[in-house]
Amino acid sequence: MNSRRNVPEHLETIRTALQARAILDVLAKEGAANSKLLETWLSSIGLAASSRIVTELLDRLEKDGLVRIEQVDTFRVVQMRRFGGEVASGLEILDWIAKPELPE
């Protein structure tokens, strides 16, 4: 029998991929949201993350050209970009973001 160890880095990689997918799915439906709303949404679907982790994830999405972030008063408003929509729909694939579920 193979000896498999639980490796925390693997769990974090999977969690990040699912969190990014969830954010893109929400933005595909809504077009824009603020970072606090996204943080609350992730918690409600079982993918909770600290504010720092959500900020880092949103920054990574922005760096990869998937979203645009604007500071409005005390909120960070996140808007979907065209490439983000393509990744959300499954037309484009990024290896660090979970693939969308196919309709049955």
C-alpha atoms as an extended CHARMM CRD file, in Angstrom:
* protein
*
       104  EXT
         1         1  MET       CA              0.0000000000        0.0000000000        0.0000000000  PROA      1               0.0000000000
         2         2  ASN       CA              1.3050000000        3.4360000000       -0.8550000000  PROA      2               0.0000000000
         3         3  SER       CA              2.2450000000        5.6430000000        2.0210000000  PROA      3               0.0000000000
         4         4  ARG       CA              0.4300000000        8.9370000000        1.4690000000  PROA      4               0.0000000000
         5         5  ARG       CA              0.8550000000       11.8290000000        3.7880000000  PROA      5               0.0000000000
         6         6  ASN       CA             -1.4640000000       14.7320000000        4.2680000000  PROA      6               0.0000000000
         7         7  VAL       CA              0.3740000000       17.7720000000        3.0100000000  PROA      7               0.0000000000
         8         8  PRO       CA             -1.0640000000       21.1450000000        4.0740000000  PROA      8               0.0000000000
         9         9  GLU       CA              0.2810000000       22.8510000000        0.9510000000  PROA      9               0.0000000000
        10        10  HSD       CA             -1.8820000000       20.5990000000       -1.2330000000  PROA      10              0.0000000000
        11        11  LEU       CA             -4.9860000000       21.5260000000        0.7420000000  PROA      11              0.0000000000
        12        12  GLU       CA             -4.1830000000       25.2360000000        0.4130000000  PROA      12              0.0000000000
        13        13  THR       CA             -3.6540000000       24.8760000000       -3.3340000000  PROA      13              0.0000000000
        14        14  ILE       CA             -7.0410000000       23.1830000000       -3.7160000000  PROA      14              0.0000000000
        15        15  ARG       CA             -8.7610000000       25.7120000000       -1.4410000000  PROA      15              0.0000000000
        16        16  THR       CA             -7.2840000000       28.6430000000       -3.3940000000  PROA      16              0.0000000000
        17        17  ALA       CA             -8.4000000000       27.1080000000       -6.6910000000  PROA      17              0.0000000000
        18        18  LEU       CA            -11.9540000000       26.6810000000       -5.3900000000  PROA      18              0.0000000000
        19        19  GLN       CA            -12.0370000000       30.1690000000       -3.8350000000  PROA      19              0.0000000000
        20        20  ALA       CA            -10.9200000000       31.7280000000       -7.1280000000  PROA      20              0.0000000000
        21        21  ARG       CA            -13.5690000000       29.7040000000       -8.9940000000  PROA      21              0.0000000000
        22        22  ALA       CA            -16.2950000000       30.8310000000       -6.5540000000  PROA      22              0.0000000000
        23        23  ILE       CA            -15.3000000000       34.4920000000       -6.9380000000  PROA      23              0.0000000000
        24        24  LEU       CA            -15.3090000000       34.2590000000      -10.7270000000  PROA      24              0.0000000000
        25        25  ASP       CA            -18.7050000000       32.5330000000      -10.6750000000  PROA      25              0.0000000000
        26        26  VAL       CA            -20.2220000000       35.3160000000       -8.5530000000  PROA      26              0.0000000000
        27        27  LEU       CA            -18.6890000000       38.0370000000      -10.6920000000  PROA      27              0.0000000000
        28        28  ALA       CA            -19.8920000000       36.3010000000      -13.8750000000  PROA      28              0.0000000000
        29        29  LYS       CA            -23.4490000000       36.5650000000      -12.5580000000  PROA      29              0.0000000000
        30        30  GLU       CA            -23.2530000000       39.9560000000      -10.8430000000  PROA      30              0.0000000000
        31        31  GLY       CA            -20.5680000000       41.7940000000      -12.8250000000  PROA      31              0.0000000000
        32        32  ALA       CA            -19.1140000000       43.4600000000       -9.7260000000  PROA      32              0.0000000000
        33        33  ALA       CA            -18.9760000000       43.0820000000       -5.9530000000  PROA      33              0.0000000000
        34        34  ASN       CA            -17.0280000000       44.5040000000       -3.0630000000  PROA      34              0.0000000000
        35        35  SER       CA            -14.3070000000       42.5340000000       -1.3350000000  PROA      35              0.0000000000
        36        36  LYS       CA            -16.2170000000       42.2640000000        1.9690000000  PROA      36              0.0000000000
        37        37  LEU       CA            -19.2130000000       40.7620000000        0.1880000000  PROA      37              0.0000000000
        38        38  LEU       CA            -16.9480000000       38.2420000000       -1.5320000000  PROA      38              0.0000000000
        39        39  GLU       CA            -15.3130000000       37.3920000000        1.7940000000  PROA      39              0.0000000000
        40        40  THR       CA            -18.7440000000       36.7830000000        3.3580000000  PROA      40              0.0000000000
        41        41  TRP       CA            -19.8280000000       34.7400000000        0.3270000000  PROA      41              0.0000000000
        42        42  LEU       CA            -16.7780000000       32.4890000000        0.6130000000  PROA      42              0.0000000000
        43        43  SER       CA            -17.5650000000       31.8880000000        4.2940000000  PROA      43              0.0000000000
        44        44  SER       CA            -21.1750000000       31.0180000000        3.5400000000  PROA      44              0.0000000000
        45        45  ILE       CA            -20.1890000000       28.3390000000        1.0170000000  PROA      45              0.0000000000
        46        46  GLY       CA            -17.5610000000       26.7340000000        3.2460000000  PROA      46              0.0000000000
        47        47  LEU       CA            -14.4690000000       28.3410000000        1.7040000000  PROA      47              0.0000000000
        48        48  ALA       CA            -13.7890000000       30.8800000000        4.4550000000  PROA      48              0.0000000000
        49        49  ALA       CA            -10.5980000000       32.9010000000        4.3370000000  PROA      49              0.0000000000
        50        50  SER       CA             -9.1650000000       35.7570000000        6.3350000000  PROA      50              0.0000000000
        51        51  SER       CA             -9.3690000000       39.2890000000        4.9570000000  PROA      51              0.0000000000
        52        52  ARG       CA             -5.6500000000       39.1260000000        4.1910000000  PROA      52              0.0000000000
        53        53  ILE       CA             -6.0230000000       35.9020000000        2.1940000000  PROA      53              0.0000000000
        54        54  VAL       CA             -9.0010000000       37.2930000000        0.2370000000  PROA      54              0.0000000000
        55        55  THR       CA             -7.0220000000       40.4670000000       -0.4970000000  PROA      55              0.0000000000
        56        56  GLU       CA             -4.0730000000       38.3910000000       -1.7570000000  PROA      56              0.0000000000
        57        57  LEU       CA             -6.3960000000       36.2560000000       -3.8920000000  PROA      57              0.0000000000
        58        58  LEU       CA             -8.0930000000       39.2980000000       -5.4230000000  PROA      58              0.0000000000
        59        59  ASP       CA             -4.7010000000       40.8720000000       -6.1070000000  PROA      59              0.0000000000
        60        60  ARG       CA             -3.6090000000       37.6790000000       -7.8740000000  PROA      60              0.0000000000
        61        61  LEU       CA             -6.7970000000       37.6570000000       -9.9650000000  PROA      61              0.0000000000
        62        62  GLU       CA             -6.1340000000       41.2850000000      -10.8980000000  PROA      62              0.0000000000
        63        63  LYS       CA             -2.4800000000       40.5950000000      -11.7310000000  PROA      63              0.0000000000
        64        64  ASP       CA             -3.5670000000       37.8010000000      -14.0880000000  PROA      64              0.0000000000
        65        65  GLY       CA             -5.9940000000       40.1730000000      -15.8430000000  PROA      65              0.0000000000
        66        66  LEU       CA             -9.1970000000       38.4830000000      -14.6760000000  PROA      66              0.0000000000
        67        67  VAL       CA            -10.6340000000       41.3220000000      -12.5890000000  PROA      67              0.0000000000
        68        68  ARG       CA            -10.1960000000       45.0480000000      -12.0800000000  PROA      68              0.0000000000
        69        69  ILE       CA            -10.1300000000       46.4550000000       -8.5530000000  PROA      69              0.0000000000
        70        70  GLU       CA            -11.0190000000       50.0200000000       -7.6110000000  PROA      70              0.0000000000
        71        71  GLN       CA            -10.8780000000       51.5840000000       -4.1750000000  PROA      71              0.0000000000
        72        72  VAL       CA            -14.2000000000       53.3340000000       -3.4410000000  PROA      72              0.0000000000
        73        73  ASP       CA            -14.2840000000       54.9510000000       -0.0170000000  PROA      73              0.0000000000
        74        74  THR       CA            -13.4160000000       52.0860000000        2.3540000000  PROA      74              0.0000000000
        75        75  PHE       CA            -14.3740000000       49.3110000000       -0.0870000000  PROA      75              0.0000000000
        76        76  ARG       CA            -12.4490000000       47.5250000000       -2.7900000000  PROA      76              0.0000000000
        77        77  VAL       CA            -14.8350000000       47.0820000000       -5.7230000000  PROA      77              0.0000000000
        78        78  VAL       CA            -14.0270000000       44.0800000000       -7.8850000000  PROA      78              0.0000000000
        79        79  GLN       CA            -15.2210000000       43.9950000000      -11.4910000000  PROA      79              0.0000000000
        80        80  MET       CA            -14.9610000000       41.1450000000      -13.9760000000  PROA      80              0.0000000000
        81        81  ARG       CA            -12.7690000000       41.7230000000      -17.0180000000  PROA      81              0.0000000000
        82        82  ARG       CA            -13.3000000000       40.0130000000      -20.3600000000  PROA      82              0.0000000000
        83        83  PHE       CA            -10.5530000000       37.4380000000      -19.7590000000  PROA      83              0.0000000000
        84        84  GLY       CA            -12.0730000000       36.7080000000      -16.3430000000  PROA      84              0.0000000000
        85        85  GLY       CA            -15.3840000000       35.9790000000      -18.0450000000  PROA      85              0.0000000000
        86        86  GLU       CA            -13.6490000000       33.6010000000      -20.4200000000  PROA      86              0.0000000000
        87        87  VAL       CA            -12.0280000000       31.7530000000      -17.5160000000  PROA      87              0.0000000000
        88        88  ALA       CA            -15.3460000000       31.7460000000      -15.6050000000  PROA      88              0.0000000000
        89        89  SER       CA            -17.1350000000       30.1720000000      -18.5780000000  PROA      89              0.0000000000
        90        90  GLY       CA            -14.4110000000       27.6020000000      -19.1980000000  PROA      90              0.0000000000
        91        91  LEU       CA            -13.3290000000       28.9970000000      -22.5780000000  PROA      91              0.0000000000
        92        92  GLU       CA             -9.8950000000       29.6970000000      -21.0890000000  PROA      92              0.0000000000
        93        93  ILE       CA             -8.1420000000       27.6170000000      -18.4440000000  PROA      93              0.0000000000
        94        94  LEU       CA             -5.6310000000       28.7320000000      -15.8190000000  PROA      94              0.0000000000
        95        95  ASP       CA             -3.8960000000       25.9650000000      -13.9180000000  PROA      95              0.0000000000
        96        96  TRP       CA             -4.3500000000       27.6340000000      -10.5060000000  PROA      96              0.0000000000
        97        97  ILE       CA             -8.1310000000       28.0960000000      -10.8160000000  PROA      97              0.0000000000
        98        98  ALA       CA            -10.5820000000       25.1880000000      -10.5450000000  PROA      98              0.0000000000
        99        99  LYS       CA            -12.3450000000       24.3410000000      -13.7910000000  PROA      99              0.0000000000
       100       100  PRO       CA            -16.0710000000       25.1280000000      -13.9660000000  PROA      100             0.0000000000
       101       101  GLU       CA            -18.4920000000       22.2880000000      -13.4440000000  PROA      101             0.0000000000
       102       102  LEU       CA            -20.0940000000       21.1180000000      -16.6570000000  PROA      102             0.0000000000
       103       103  PRO       CA            -23.8860000000       21.2360000000      -16.8440000000  PROA      103             0.0000000000
       104       104  GLU       CA            -25.5950000000       17.8620000000      -16.7780000000  PROA      104             0.0000000000
